[in-house]
Amino acid sequence: MKVVAVLVEPEKPLNLGLIARLTDNFRIDKLRLVNSKLTSEQWRDAKVFSSHSASRLEEAKRHHSLRKAISDVDLSIATSAQDATTSSNIIRRSINLKDLRTILQDAEGEVALVFGRDGTGLTNEEVKMCDLLLSIHSSPEYKALNIACAAAIVFHRVYLTRIKGAGVKPLLDRSLKDRVIEQFQRTALYSGTKPHRVERAVKAFTHAVNRSQLVQREATLILGVLRRASNRLEKVSWKTSM
């Protein structure tokens, strides 16, 4: 399993430098930056704070959008202190560190760990771009962690998972997963479900797929059933409209 750390709009040189150092401490394979807000002087400070890991900053790929930064990975995991407080908030329904270990244990493929802005974290739109949302349980009175502290906790858990795993469980191919979700949406639309309910159903189905650790054979079977169902519903819908 390859692991990529993605930082969205980093703005504090101390945090960026510490995270660069952590990528070496816990063998994170790549570092990517989305719309870095650091000035040239702050960039130099970040290299100082990174200690012997300045090369990580120099080699980090820079992207103009989060979507582009995670476009080539098999699984993207957003991180946030803001998780769902009600069951209806599907976007912010999160996994915990124990779930993360279960999902990544023995996995093969490339995984992106996405961290938000130093002060405001990730937006709902950015969370929606990712496959899963990870939240670290902390005191209800003060849930938000410093981004470098959060990265240290997550990187350490991933590191322990990787060294104990055998790397024999391929992550579901991104294109196949997208086809399953698209086919579910098509089936829901032809079933006569109201559009706003279809949108919520697709979000719930996507979340379930991302948490379930489907293998390719299972996904292919589900795709076939959904395709046949949507084709039949489409014919019924067409006959009804005549």
N, C-alpha and C positions, 0 to 999 in steps of 0.2 A: 504494500500500500504506500502510495506517495501522498504527502500532506503539504498543502499550500496554505500559507497564512495571508489573508487579504485584509488590508487596513483601509478603511474608507475615510478620506479627507483627514489624514493625520495632521495635527497642528502644534503639538507640543514636542520639542526635541528630546526631552527627558524620556517620555513614554516611548517614542519611536526608537530611541537608542537602546532602551532596556528590552523592548520586544525583539529587536534585531539580535541582541545577545541571547535572548531566550530561544530563538530559533536554532542557535548552535547548541545551547545547553540540552535541548530536547530533540535534536535531530529533525527539525522541520525542514522539508526539502526545498521549499521555495518561499520567497516573500514578494508580494505584489502590493502596489500602492495605487489607490484610486484618488485622483485629484488632490495630491499633496498640497497643503497650505503653507508649508515651511518656506521661509526666505533662505537665501544663500547662507547667511550667517547662522540661522537656526539649523540648517542642514549640517554645517560644520560642527555645531554643538551636538547634534544627534550622533555623529560619528564618534565624538569624544565619549559620550555616555554609553555607546555600544562596546567600549573597551576594545577587545581583540576581534570584534565581529563587524568592523567597519565595512569589510568586503561584502557583507550581506546587504548593506544599504546600497553600495555601488552596483551590485548585481541585480537589485530588485527591479522587476518590470513595472512600468508605470502605465496606467490605463486612465481613460477619460470617463469610463462608466463602470459601475459594478457588473452590469450584465456582460460586458466584454471580458472583465477580469475572471468571471467564473464560467465562461461559455464552453471551455474545453474540459471541465472536470466531470466526474461521474456522479458526485454527490456534493452539494453545497450546504453548509450548516451556518446559519446566522447565530450570533450571540447577543443576548440582551438581558438586562435586569427587569425589563417590562414584559411579563408574561400575562396570559389571559386571567382575568378575575372572574369571568363568567363563561359558561359552556358555549355560549353563542359566539364568542370571539375566537373564531377558528384560526385567524391569521396569527394570533399571539399564543396559540396553544403550544406549549414547549415540552421538550424532553429534558431530562436531568443528566447528570454525569454518569449515573449507573446505566441509563438507557444508551448513552453515547458509547460506553464500553461494549454493550451487547451488539449494537449496530456495526461497530468497527472491528470487532473481534474476528480475526482470520480473514479480513476483507482484502481483496485485490482490486486495484483501480486507483483513481486519484480523487482526493477529498479536499475541499476548500473549507477553511475555518474563517468566517467573516466577522470582523470586529468593526464597530461603528466609531463615530466621532468621539473625541475625548470628553466632550461635555454633554452632547445630546444623543449619542448612540445612533442606531439605525432607524430610518423612517419605516412606516408600514409598507410603503411601496418596495423598499429595499428588502424587507423581510419576506415579502411575497415572491421576490425573485429567487429566493433560496428554497431548498427542498425541506429543510427542517430548521427549527428554532431551538437553541440550547439556552437554558437559564441555570445559573448557579444559585442554589439555595443559600440564602444569607438572612441576616436579621430583618424582620419585617419593618423595624423602625428605621433602618438605613440599608436598603437593598443594593444600591448602586455601588459597584466596585470600580476602583481605578482600572483603566483599560489594561495597563501592564500587569497588574495583579490578576485580573481575569484571565489574561493570556497565559500567565504562568500556571494557573490552576488547570486550564484546559489542555495546554501543551503537555503538562506532566501526566494527565490522565491518558492522553493519546499515546505518549511515549511508553507508558507501562503496558497499554493494550498492544502496541506493536511488538514489543520485545517478547511478549508472552504468546503471541499469535503465530500461526504457521503460514498465513497468507494464502489460503486455499479456497476462499469464498468470494468469487467475482462479484463486484457490485453490478447491479442491473444497468445494462447499456442505456445511455441517456436517450438515444433516438427511439428505442423500443418503449421506454417508459413514457415518453411524450406521446407516442402513438396510442398507447393504452388509455391515457388520460383524454386525448382528443376523441377517441372512439366512445368513451364513457359520456363525454359531453354531447356527442352526436346522438347517442342513444337516449339521453335524458331529454334532449330537445324534441325528438320525434315521439317521445312518450306522452307529450302533451303537458308536461310540467311547465309551470309558469317561469318565464325567463329569470326573474330574481331568485327563484328557488333553484333553478339550474345552476346559477352562479355559485350559490352556497353549497350545493351538492358537489360540484366539481372541486371546490376548495376542500371539502371534507374528504372526498375520494382521494385527492392528491396527497393530502396529509396521511391518510391511511396507507397508501402505497409506499410513501417514503419511510414510514415507520416499520413497515412489515418485512423488509429484507427479502422481497420477492427475488427468485432466481429466474433466469431467462425462460426455462421451460414453463414455469407457472405463469409468467407474464404472457407468453405466447398463447397458452390455452385460454386465458382470460380475454385476450385480444380477439381471438377467434369467436368466442361466444358473444362478445359485445358487437362484433362486426355483423354476425348473422342476425342478432336481435335488432340492431339499428336498420339493417336492410329490410327486414320484414316490417318493421314499424313505418319505414319510409313508404313502402308499397301501400300499406293500409291508409296512411295519411294522404297519399296521392289519390287513391280510389275514393276516399271520403270527400275530397275537395272537388271531385268531378261533378 
